[in-house]
Amino acid sequence: MFAATANGLPEKTVIYKHVLRAAAPPIITIVLLSLTGSLFGGAIITETVFMWPGMGLLYWEAIQANDTPVVLGLVYLSLLVYLITLAILDILYGILDPRVRITAGVTR
């Protein structure tokens, strides 16, 4: 940051182009994974406490009733949402961080 400012770049440009691009991947990771986790984990607690009908209450009642097909379906759905979130994160890493290159299945 100091070198770019010393070269004459405005501080606003340095912050947006250099600092935030390097700091964005961890921030985006925390935000997206916490939103994904709160979809199911937070819904179970909230809907059980307030007795609201929804996915969380369905999950809790299926576990209590030992309803295996419903529990497996909800676990599959939560896993699918988690994997889609990870795929979106990988794409965003390639866009935000210039050190990460997106390649189409090329291994070295």
Sequence and secondary structure as in RCSB ss.txt:
>XXXX:A:sequence
MFAATANGLPEKTVIYKHVLRAAAPPIITIVLLSLTGSLFGGAIITETVFMWPGMGLLYWEAIQANDTPVVLGLV
YLSLLVYLITLAILDILYGILDPRVRITAGVTR
>XXXX:A:secstr
 HHHHHTT  HHHHIIIIIHHHHHHHHHHHHHHHHHHIIIIIHHHHHHHHT  SHHHHHHHHHHTT HHHHHHHH
HHHHHHHHHHHHHHHHHHHHH TT    SS   
